[in-house]
Amino acid sequence: MKTLLVHSIQHCKQTLAQLRHRIAPLPWPAMQQHIEAALTTKPPLKTGQKNHPPGVYIFLYHSFHHDHSQAWARLYRKAATHRDHFLAHLDYLRHHMTPIRLSAVPELFRQGTLERPYFVITFDDAYTNILTDVAPALIRHGIQPTLFACGAFTQGRNYYRVLVSVLLDQGFATTLADHLRQALPEIPWSHEQNTLFTQTKDFYHPVIQSVVEQCYATCLPAAPLRVHMNADELRQLQQHGWEIGNHTLEHETLSALNAAQIHHTLAHNHTVFQQLGIELMPWVSYPNGLARHVKKEVHDWMQAHPELHGIFAGGGVNFRPSQTEWLRIGIGDHDLGQFIQRIELHVAATRRALERQTV
């Protein structure tokens, strides 16, 4: 009997230790991690609610395409949205939520006036087709989005993943893999197009931007691209009340950088825009935007700059305020029905994450 009691006590201790481990709070960014986990839960989260609860719904878009888009926009479809789908999203939001500028969101929470659903439109990378394809409708309806921009791209460079899309379409997968192998021989670069495209993100290293640029200049010297808006175009949108935020200097994945590099890419990007005569709002969009794309040093840098707000792209609805962990719903090429379902899924995931954090 004594032996059985001892074993029973030991089992209880082990079970309690496992439970504590399971419910122990995650390190920053805990909320973002909980939401990402909830969104991948099987079976799928239940939806079907009739109304959108009070909160701030921040939507993230990137590039746009349509039947007459430039070739690069049709090829770089990883995070692209059809123009007509976006216009349908916008019409839906205008009828079911209240628009608000991103800069006004913290004060909305401070005042405690979150009595209905609000929406914010944001764009990462400042692609030129934002200006040509969707800006007229936004301006016409008086909606003032936020563009998160990279100083190097505003000055004429192009995001390497767009260049990779064009190189692969033109049959230069082997050449690109060879260039990458010379710079980063420790990575098993593939010659297969889809695999190679995925690797350029999964095996990110800051040198990839310049390596891809060099490969593009060698392979397609007669096909220069202008993918991102320049300073004059950004200023033009600012005159309509649009806001410009910090997206790092060259779209570096922050988790791949050390503390000094994190400081450089964020602080120097701010300086670049100051020199261009463009005032950045005090918000930082973490490139790629998932929990795994940041690290403790990013949090430390943000804590040392309490005037700044940091925003992710891994999902969720803002039912409460934050400084370094604002939530954003990424939108791809979703039709209206998929868009509405996506909102419902993110509401459910956020509620589940909030329950998880209160355990």
N, C-alpha and C positions, 0 to 999 in steps of 0.2 A: 504493500500500500504506500509506504514511504517513497519507494522508487518511482511508482506511478505518479505520485504527487510532484516529485521533483521534475520528472519529464514533462508533466502538464504545465508546471510553472515556466520551465525553459521554453516550451512551445509558445506559451502566451507572450513571453518576452520577445521571442523571435518574430512573432506575428505583429506585435506592437511596433517593433523596430522597422519592419517592412512597411507597415502602414504609415509611420512617421516619414520614412523615406519617400513614400509615394505621394504624400500630401505636402511635403516640404516645399516652401516657396522657391520658384525658379529664380536664378539670377536675371538681372536686366538683359533683355526686355521681356519680362515675365508675361505681361498681358499679350504682347504680340505672339509669343510662343504658344500660349494657351489657345489663342484664336486660330493660329495655323493648325494646331493639333485638332481642334474642334471641326475645322473645315474638311479635314481628311478622315473624320470618323466614319466608320462603316457600321451599320447601314447609314445612308445619308440622313442628315438632319431633317426633321419634319418641318414643313412650311405650310402655308395656306392662310396666313393671317390676312385680315381684310384691310387694315390700316398700318401705316408706318408709325411706330411709336416716337414720341419726342426724343430728339437727339440731333447730332450734327453728322450728316452723311457726306463724307468727303470722297469724291470720285476722281480716279486717276486715269488719264488717257495719255497716249504717246503720239504715234503717227496716224495719218488717215490715208485712205485710198478710195478710188472710184475708177470707172471705166477708162478715164483719160488721164490718170495719174502718171507722173514721171516713173520711169522704169524702176528706180531704186525703191520708190514707195510701194510698188506692186510686189517687189521681191522681198523687202524687209517686212514680213507680215507677222513676226513673232508677237508683237504687241500693238498691231495696227487695228484700227476700227474703220469700217466702211462709213463714209460720210453720211449716207442716208440713215444708217443705224444711229449714229450720234444725234442727228436732228430729231429722230423719234424719241431717243432718251431725253433730250432736252425738253421736248414738248411735254412728255410725261412728268418730268420733275417740276416744270413750271405750274402744272395743274395739281400736284399732290404735295409739294413742299415749298418752303420759302427760301429764296436765294439769299446768300450772305457772303461777304468777302472773307477770305481766310484770316486776314488780320483782325477781324472783329470777333472771331470765335472765342478767344480767351475771355474777353470782357463779357460776352454773353453768359458764360458760365459763372463769372464773378458776380454778375448781377442776379443770378438765379432766375433768369427769365426763359428757361428752356421749356416752354410749354407746348411746343409743336415741333415737327420735323423741319430741319433746315438742310439745305444742300450747298456744297461748294464744288466747283469744277476746278481741277488742277491738271496741268500738263507737265510732264517731265521731258527735258532735253530740247525744248523749243524748236521743234521741226518746222520747216518752212510751210508745210501744208496745213498747219494750224491756222496760219495767217490767211491762206488762200481758200481753204475749204470750210472752216467752221467759224472763224472770227466774225464774219459779217452777220451771221445769225445771232451770235452772242451779243454783239454790239447793238443790234437792232432791238433786242429784248432787254437791254440794260443790265446784263449779267457780266460781272467783273471777275474773271478767273485769276488764278495764280499760275505763272510759268516758272518752273524751276530750271535754271540754266547753268551751263558750264562755260566759264570764261574762255577756255581754249576753243570751244566750238563756236562761240559768238565771234571770235576773231578769225574764223575761216577753216579750222580743222573739222573733221567729220568723225562721228562716233564709229569706232572700229567695227562694231557688229553690222552696221549698214554696209561698210566696205566689204566685209566678209561675205555678206549675202550676194553682192554683185560679183565678186571674184568667183564664188562657187557657181553661180549661174553661167558665167563665161568659161567654165571648164578649167579653172586654175586651182582645184583642190590640192593636187599633188605639189604644185609650186608653193602654195601657201603653207602646207604642212612642212615642207622642207625649210622654209624661212623660219617657222616657229620652232622647228627642231634645232636649228642652229642656235637660236637664242635661248631656248629652254630644253636642252637635251634630256632632262630627267623625266619629261612628260611623253607618254606614248602617243604622239599625234597620229591621227588616222587620216587616210586618203579618201575615205568615204564621206560624201558631202554632209549628210545629216549628222553623222557622228562628229565630224570636225567642227561643225557649227556649234553643237552643244558643248564640245570641249573648250571652245574659246571663252565660254562663260564659266563652266565648272572648274577649269584649271586657270582661273584668272591670275595674272601677274601684271603689275604696272607696265612692264616693257611691251606687253601685247599691243597696246595702242600704236606705238611707233613702229613695231615690226610689221603690223598689217598695213600701215600707211606706206611704208617702204615697198612692200610687196605690190600694193595697188599702183603705186607710181611706176614700178617696173613693168607690170603686166598690162596696165591700161593707161598709158601716159596721155592718150588723146581723149580720155573720157573723164575729165575732172567733174567733181560733184560739189554742189552747195546744198547741204542737207539741213542746216540749222539757220535760224534767223540771225541776222547781223544786228549790230547795236542800233542802227537807225530804225529797223523794224520793231525792235523791242521798245524803243522810246515811243514809237507811233502807238503801240498798244497801251503803254503807260498813260498816254494822253487820254485814253478812253477809260482810265481807272483800273486797268489790269495791274497786277502786282508781280514782281520778279523776285524769286527766292534763290537761295544758294543750293547748288547741286554738285558741288566740288569742281575743281578746275578741269579735270579730264574724265569725269565719270568713274573715278577710281572706286573699286570695291573696298570699303573702309576696313573690313576685317582682314584684308591682305596687307595693311600698312602698319607701321609702327607709330608710336606716339608723335614723333617729330614729323613724319609724313602726313599724319592726320591733321596736325596743326597747319602744315603748309598748304595742303589742298583746300582746306576750308577758309583759312585766313587769307591766302593769296587770291583765291577766287573772289573774295569780297573786295580786295584791293584792285583787281583787274576791272571789275565793274565800276568802282569809284572813278578810276582813270578814264573809263568810257563815258562818264557822266550819267551813270545809271545807279540809282539808289536801290540796294537790295532790302527787302523786308526782312525782319529778324526771324526767318524760318529756314531750316535746313531739311532738304529731302535726302534721306540716305539712299545712295545709288543701289539699284536692284531691290532694296526695300524689304527684304525678309529678315527675320531675327538672326539668321546665320551670317548675314552680311555686315553685321556690326560686332563690336567687341567691347571689353571693359574700358579700353583706352578712349573709345568714342564717347562712352558715358562720362568718363572723367573730364573730357574736353568740354562736353555740353554743360556739365555741372560747374565748370570754371567760367562759363559764359551764361549765367542765368537769364540774361535778356533774350536768349535764343529759344526757339521751339524746334523740336525735331519730329519729323513725320515719317512713318513707314509706308509700305505698299503691300503688306501681306494680308490685308483684310480687316474688317471690323467697323463698328459704328461707335461714334464718340458719345457715350452716355454720361461720361464724367471727364473732367479736364486732366491735362498732363503737361509736363514741360518737355520731356524727351521721348514720349511715346504716344503721339497722336496717331490715330488709326485712319486707314484709307483703303477704299475698295478699288482694286485694279479692274479696268474694263477692257476687254479685247474686242473681238469681232462678234459681239452678241446682238441678236435681234431684240426687239422690244420685250417679247415674252421671256427670253433668257435673262435680260437685264432685270426685269421685275423679280424673277425667281432668285437672281443673284443677291438682290437687296435682302430678300427674306432669309436666305441662307446665312448672310452675314449678321443679320439681327439675331438669329438663333445662335450662331457661333459666339457672338459677343456675350450674350446672356449666359451661355454655358461657361465661358471663360471667367466672367464675373463671379459666378457661383463657385468656380474652382478656386479663385483667389480668396474667397471668404472662408474657405474650409479651414 
